[in-house]
Amino acid sequence: MRTKRFLQNLVTSAGGQFLSILLQFAGRTVFIYTLGAQYLGISGLFTNIISVLNVTELGLGAAIVYSLYEPLANNDKKKTASVMQLLRKAYFFVGLFILIAGIILIPFLPYIMKKTTDLVNIPFVFMLYVMQSVSSYWFYAYKSLIFKADQKSYMTNLITYLANIIGVIVQILILLTTKSFILYTVTGISINILGNFMIAGKVDKHYPYLKEKAEPLPKEEQKEIFKSVVGTSVYKVNAVIVRSTDNIIISAFISTIAVGFYDNYRMITNTLVTFAKMLFGSATAGIGNFVIKEDRKQSEFLFRVMSVMAFWVYGFCTICLWVLINPFISLSWGADYVFGRELVAIIVLDFMMDGFQTISIIYKDACGLFWQGKYRPVATAVLNLMISLALVKNMGIMGVVLGTIISRFLTTWWFEPWLVYHNVFKMSCKNYFIRYAMACIVVLCNIVVIDFLTVPFSDTTFVNMMVKAVFCFLVPNLTAVLILHRTPEFQYLRDMVMRFLDKLRGEKV
């Protein structure tokens, strides 16, 4: 059942997300050619400011989803309803805080927007972005989390992607016909609200008892939940400071237009992260269930299996980014939007390090290790901010990204795996770091080989990019199969895929 639900979540995510991302790429292309780099920079900056405001959620979702695993597994409807009631109240106050904080921030916007013109009414547009964030917590938004906890994310995936696809199409039409940045932004808010109502209706149908009045959770259980919230909140703050403040620093010390240029690279890397999260994120609830029911040895083996997947998937994506991202941006949006190879190398390294940490973070969340590692994110966030601010003046965008890499290497890189191995598996994590080092070496060797093989195709043309893409697909995947095919982790993955294919054939028959 765990494998079936994981694959259902994965398959439904993949189809909708793929179409959604294609349309988002089309939307960004239309945005760039109709509104230009300055609007792109404003959009990227405001999106990141809103991400900073979203830190007020403080990991409520992750902590409360963890609290839902047990009552859902035991079909305890009363407790499930009580937990969801707590979530509803919490999300209302989060949305209210974001709204108030957004209003307070308006007078400070000119200080973090360097080299911009008065293209639009900046305070008004900023409040539209604030309302889009608020709509992510109000209008029954909290209800979607029960599907995630119950390993039924595929039900919300279909609705979310349908709403997003409709929204992007409408936004493209608005840009082509009116070139209105205001109408473009209002559409995003409307789609958020529409998706919330559609998902809420689906939840009410599958969990009708949630519509009934629920008893408040006992005080002791509320304390345990909020203890987890405090533990996970520092992770949330860290994620925001490490990621969302990058564009704010770039805007304040370089220019808002530079934010737009960097945001193109971030959009591509975030697209790959989104696909990877479909693969790994769909398994989070199943991992929590697995760890509760299976012994430590089996749980550690599953961790190794998923780590192999992460090294393979993110390693492959890293190679593709290094080889293809500049030709792709040049052909899509113009050579003026392309960064130098040194900066691209730093962006790609940042992507790889972040991706290789995925499984440790998923296990930490699935096993409820929010409190035990509460100080690590604080160290990462402080280091990232200090190093980025120290390097940005002399190194520009490269200094900001280097701040992220160095801070993560000094903290997250070693601490997250140790936390999981120490608290969940009760064993040494030495072999994990050996596998990590080997994965990095394999990625580097593949990059060297592909760079050598693609020298004759260095000119930026569509045909040459396609030839490079073929090399990017064949070389790393063949290498991975040759290295891994005799390992028990690879055999487990192969058997899981074969079982899934057999089920598909059986259903067709």
Phi, psi and omega in degrees: 000318180299315181295319181298314182292322177301314181290324175299314179299319182293311184295316180292328177292316189297311183298307182295320182293322180299312179294320179298317181292321176301317180291324177296322176297316177299319179297317179294321179298315177297319179302312182296317184281340180261326184249329175095179189291327183293316176297321179298319178294318178299315180298315180295319180295311181296323178299320181284326174297318179295325176298324177295317178297327181294350177299340179296342176295332171051033176075017178304316182302309182298318182292320183283326173301317177300323180289344180272342184305308185294309180297327177290319178296327181265006182055038178272089186295323183297312182290322178302315179296322180294318178296318180294325176296318177298319179296319179301314180295317181298316181294327177298314182289329175297312179300320179296317180297317180298319179298313180294317180297322178298318178297318181296328184285340188308313182296342184267353184302319181301335183283344181243015179237088184272138175059048174244160176250170180277067182290320183220174173286095188303311180301320181294314180296320179299319179293331174296319177295322176299315181294328176296321176292317180300322180294344177282350179242334177263184178058049175063022182299330184297336188294333183297336185292338180291327176294321178297315180294329183267015179058036180235038182300336181300334180290321177279331181303313183299316181292314182299314182290325177298314179297317180296319180297315177300316181299315181295318178300314179297318180296321177298316179298321178297316180295319183289327185264325186240339186053035183264113177293328180294309180297323177302316182288320180299325179300320179300319179295314182299320181292321176303311183294317178301313179298320178300314181294321180294317179293320179301320177297321179293319179296315180299328179289320183273334180230068186299336181292345179289341179282344179278158180292129184255149175283142178298147175296147174303149183305320181297320180290323176298321178297319180295318179297313183287338171294318176295324178298316179298318180295316183280341181298324180292329174294320179296313179301317179300313181300320180292313182294320182291323185258305192283339179278349180304309182293328179294317178296316179298317180295319184285325187255340181244280175188158176291329177297321178300329176300317179298319179297312180294327182294333175297316178294320179295324179299318181291314179295322178293329176297315178295321177298320179299315178295319179295321180294331175298320181290314186266322182296329179297341183266357188301308181297323179295326177295315178303318178292320182295315182297323180294322189263337185253167180280171185297323181297315178294321180295320180292324177296318177298322177300317179296319179300312181290329176295318176301316177301316182295314179299320180293305185296309182288329175296315177300314180296323178299315179297316179298319179298312183300317186278324194250342191294319179292314175301322180296313181294319180298315181287330184277313190235354177113151183295338180294341183267004186270137174269162175290164185295327181297314179292322177299319179300320180292319178297318180293319178298318178299317178299314183295314181298319178297316182293319181294341178276352191307312188290322177300318181290319178298316179296320178302314180292316183295330181265003175070031181273052183280320186280323187296330183247032190293337184272336183300312181298328178298315179298316180298314183296314181295314179299316181300314182295316181295313183291318180299315180293327180288328186264339189296325184294322182265334186244354178068220182300323180302322179294324179295314181291322177298324176302320178294314183296312184295316181295322179291320181296323182284343186230283188302318188308317183259332189285317184300311177298319179299319180301315181291312182295322182289318187266330184258309185268342180058045180209172182289147179256016182303316182295330177298314182291330175295315178297322178298312180298318179298320179298318179297319180296317180297317179299313181298317179297319178297319179298316179299315181296314182292320177301320179293316183291335185260010177305319180293349184244037187281338179295144183276089173229161180297318181297314179297321178296321179294321177297316177298322179297323178296314177299319180296328179282315188284310189298304183293325181287321175295320177299315181298317180296317180298321183283323192259348194298338179265357184279150178296331179294317179295318180295324177296315178297317179299315180296323180295318178295319180295320178297321179295317179296322177297321178295320179297318179296318179298320180292325180292321179292000000 
